[in-house]
Amino acid sequence: MTMTTTNDSSRVENTTACLPIAYGSIAFYLGKKSDEYHTHRWTLYVRSPDDQNNSQNSGSSSCFDLSRAISKVVFQLHPSFPQPTRELTEPPFEVTETGWGEFEASIRIVWKEIADERSTILTHGIRLYPNKAPATSADPSAYMNTSVPVVAEKYDEVVFTNPKAIFHQSLLNGHTIIKDQQQQQQQLPYPLSNEPSVSQHFRTYGDEEDVKVMIAAKNFLEGELRTVKDRLLRVDAELDEVKYALAATKDSMEAKAALA
């Protein structure tokens, strides 16, 4: 890792930083409490995925403190909802609503000012019904219950290329170890969710095969970035050669014109 300068506003050259995130929705069928327009209660969220692999090795899990990297998250819901644009400036980054229909929401992650990075835009389809819901039954109570939610979650990694030094350090220092009940706890400064029933159904990540896939993907991405950078350097060199040749041709023509 090479630093171009020593001040915090500099960027860390030839470096990529990856921030794992999980985003999605968890929907509960309301059962007897439902009506025509409110059949489900759902939560749309962006969170830090647990490092379950660390849990298996040391009896504790690791979470990244998203407040170190994210300035705000803007959720864009279906226009039928009151105030469909929901902006949250601190975690947990989530929106909870009730409704009857599935729709695609957009999620805009705005990074801290120190990052000097563009916002990240995600889309997520809020699912209320399981994939294998019977096509012939219009009554959800025939195949759903109120205790088993429909979980639709994705894992992703946001890649920062040549990040600002101060932001890079914040990413490195942002992991919090959450130990089990028999050990001293070092909790995140906020709950994983404001909905206890939601956090109980968060997926865990970090199985050995998943880690291998993610490492392979990261290595592939870094290789592609190096290839693109090499191509750009070659193009720049070729442009310099063309400019030099054009300048030499121009000088030669001017010299001939002066002699004439």
C-alpha positions in Angstrom: 0.0 0.0 0.0 1.5 3.3 -1.1 0.5 6.7 0.3 0.9 9.7 -2.0 1.2 12.2 0.8 0.8 12.2 4.6 -2.2 14.4 5.0 -5.7 13.0 5.6 -7.2 14.5 2.5 -5.0 12.4 0.3 -6.0 9.2 -1.4 -4.4 5.8 -0.9 -3.1 4.9 -4.3 -3.3 1.4 -5.8 -5.7 0.3 -3.1 -9.3 -1.0 -3.1 -11.4 -1.1 0.1 -14.5 -3.3 0.3 -17.4 -2.6 2.6 -19.8 -5.6 3.0 -23.5 -4.6 3.3 -26.8 -6.5 3.4 -30.0 -5.0 2.2 -33.5 -6.3 1.8 -36.9 -6.7 3.4 -38.6 -8.9 5.9 -42.4 -9.2 5.7 -44.8 -10.6 8.3 -48.4 -11.7 7.4 -50.8 -9.9 9.8 -53.3 -12.7 9.9 -56.6 -11.8 11.7 -55.3 -8.3 12.1 -55.1 -7.7 8.4 -57.6 -5.9 6.2 -58.0 -5.2 2.5 -55.2 -2.7 2.4 -53.0 -3.9 5.2 -52.2 -7.6 4.9 -48.5 -7.4 5.8 -46.1 -5.5 8.0 -42.7 -5.2 6.4 -39.3 -3.6 7.1 -36.9 -2.4 4.3 -33.4 -2.0 5.5 -29.6 -1.6 4.9 -27.4 -3.2 7.5 -24.0 -4.6 8.2 -23.8 -8.4 7.8 -22.6 -10.5 10.7 -19.3 -12.2 10.2 -20.5 -15.6 11.2 -17.2 -17.2 10.2 -15.6 -15.3 13.0 -18.3 -16.5 15.4 -17.5 -20.1 14.6 -13.8 -19.6 15.3 -13.9 -17.4 18.4 -17.4 -17.5 19.9 -18.1 -14.0 18.8 -19.4 -12.2 15.7 -18.2 -9.0 14.0 -20.3 -6.2 12.7 -19.2 -3.0 10.9 -20.4 0.3 12.5 -22.2 1.8 9.5 -22.3 5.2 11.1 -18.6 5.5 10.4 -19.1 5.3 6.6 -22.7 6.3 5.8 -24.0 9.9 6.1 -27.6 9.0 5.3 -29.8 6.4 3.5 -32.7 7.6 1.4 -35.5 5.0 0.8 -37.9 5.7 -2.1 -41.1 3.8 -1.6 -44.2 3.4 -3.9 -45.9 6.8 -4.4 -49.1 5.5 -2.8 -47.4 5.7 0.6 -47.5 9.0 2.6 -44.1 10.7 2.3 -42.7 8.0 -0.1 -39.2 9.5 0.3 -37.8 8.5 3.7 -34.4 9.8 4.7 -32.5 8.4 7.7 -29.3 10.0 9.0 -28.3 7.4 11.6 -28.6 3.6 11.9 -30.5 1.4 12.0 -31.2 2.4 8.4 -34.7 0.9 8.0 -38.3 1.8 7.2 -41.3 -0.2 8.5 -44.7 0.0 6.9 -47.9 -2.0 6.4 -49.5 -2.7 3.0 -51.0 -5.2 0.6 -48.9 -5.2 -2.5 -45.3 -5.9 -3.6 -43.3 -3.2 -5.4 -39.7 -2.2 -6.2 -38.1 0.3 -3.9 -34.9 2.2 -4.5 -32.2 2.8 -1.8 -29.6 5.6 -2.1 -26.6 5.4 0.2 -24.9 8.7 0.8 -21.3 8.3 2.1 -19.6 10.5 4.7 -18.2 13.8 3.4 -14.7 12.6 4.2 -15.1 9.8 1.7 -15.6 12.1 -1.3 -17.4 9.3 -3.1 -20.5 9.2 -5.2 -23.8 7.9 -3.7 -24.5 4.2 -4.2 -27.9 3.4 -5.7 -29.6 0.0 -5.0 -33.0 -1.4 -6.0 -35.0 -4.0 -4.0 -38.2 -5.7 -4.7 -40.3 -6.0 -1.5 -41.7 -9.5 -1.3 -44.8 -10.3 0.8 -45.5 -13.8 -0.4 -43.3 -16.9 -0.6 -42.0 -18.1 -3.9 -44.1 -21.2 -3.9 -47.4 -19.6 -3.0 -50.3 -21.5 -4.4 -51.6 -19.8 -7.6 -55.1 -21.0 -6.9 -55.5 -19.5 -3.4 -56.4 -15.9 -3.0 -56.4 -16.1 0.8 -52.9 -15.8 2.3 -54.1 -17.5 5.5 -54.3 -20.7 3.6 -50.6 -21.0 3.2 -49.0 -18.3 5.5 -48.8 -17.8 9.3 -47.9 -14.7 11.3 -44.7 -16.1 12.9 -42.8 -17.1 9.7 -41.8 -14.1 7.6 -40.9 -13.8 4.0 -37.2 -12.8 3.9 -35.7 -11.2 0.8 -32.2 -10.2 1.4 -29.0 -9.6 -0.7 -25.4 -9.5 0.2 -23.1 -7.1 -1.6 -19.8 -5.4 -1.3 -19.2 -1.7 -2.1 -15.8 -1.2 -3.6 -13.9 2.0 -3.1 -10.9 2.5 -5.4 -8.1 4.7 -4.1 -10.1 5.8 -1.1 -9.3 9.0 0.9 -6.8 8.1 3.6 -9.0 9.2 6.5 -12.0 7.3 5.1 -9.9 4.2 4.5 -8.8 4.3 8.1 -12.4 4.7 9.2 -13.3 1.6 7.3 -10.5 -0.4 8.9 -11.4 0.7 12.4 -15.2 0.4 12.0 -15.6 -3.3 13.1 -17.2 -4.0 16.4 -16.9 -7.4 18.1 -20.2 -8.6 19.6 -19.4 -11.4 22.1 -21.7 -14.0 23.5 -23.6 -13.7 26.8 -20.8 -15.4 28.8 -18.3 -12.7 27.8 -18.0 -9.0 28.2 -20.0 -7.4 25.4 -18.8 -4.6 23.1 -22.1 -3.6 21.4 -22.7 -1.4 18.5 -23.8 2.1 19.5 -27.3 1.3 18.1 -29.6 -1.7 17.8 -29.4 -3.9 14.7 -33.0 -3.1 14.1 -35.8 -1.2 15.9 -38.0 -4.2 15.2 -36.9 -7.2 17.4 -38.9 -9.6 15.3 -37.0 -8.4 12.3 -33.5 -8.8 13.7 -34.2 -12.3 14.7 -34.5 -13.3 11.1 -31.5 -11.5 9.7 -29.4 -13.9 7.7 -25.8 -14.7 8.6 -22.8 -14.7 6.3 -19.3 -16.0 6.4 -19.5 -19.7 5.7 -16.3 -21.0 4.3 -17.7 -21.5 0.8 -19.2 -18.0 0.8 -15.9 -16.5 1.9 -14.1 -18.3 -0.9 -16.6 -17.0 -3.5 -16.2 -13.4 -2.1 -12.4 -13.6 -2.1 -12.4 -14.9 -5.7 -14.8 -12.1 -6.7 -12.6 -9.5 -5.0 -9.4 -10.8 -6.6 -11.2 -10.9 -10.0 -12.3 -7.3 -9.6 -8.9 -6.1 -8.5 -7.4 -7.8 -11.6 -9.9 -6.2 -13.9 -9.1 -2.8 -12.3 -5.4 -3.3 -12.9 -6.1 -4.3 -16.5 -8.2 -1.2 -17.1 -5.6 1.0 -15.5 -2.8 -0.5 -17.7 -5.0 0.1 -20.8 -5.5 3.7 -19.8 -1.8 4.2 -19.3 -1.1 2.7 -22.8 -3.7 4.9 -24.3 -2.2 7.9 -22.7 1.3 7.0 -24.0 -0.1 6.5 -27.5 -1.8 9.9 -27.3 1.4 11.5 -26.3 3.2 9.9 -29.3 0.4 11.1 -31.7 0.7 14.7 -30.2 4.5 14.6 -30.6 4.2 13.4 -34.2 1.6 16.1 -35.0 3.7 18.8 -33.5 6.8 17.6 -35.4 4.8 17.5 -38.7 3.5 21.0 -38.0 7.0 22.4 -37.3 8.3 20.8 -40.5 5.5 22.3 -42.6 6.0 25.7 -41.1 9.8 25.5 -41.8 9.2 24.5 -45.5 6.7 27.4 -45.8 9.2 29.9 -44.5 11.9 28.7 -47.0 9.4 29.1 -49.9 
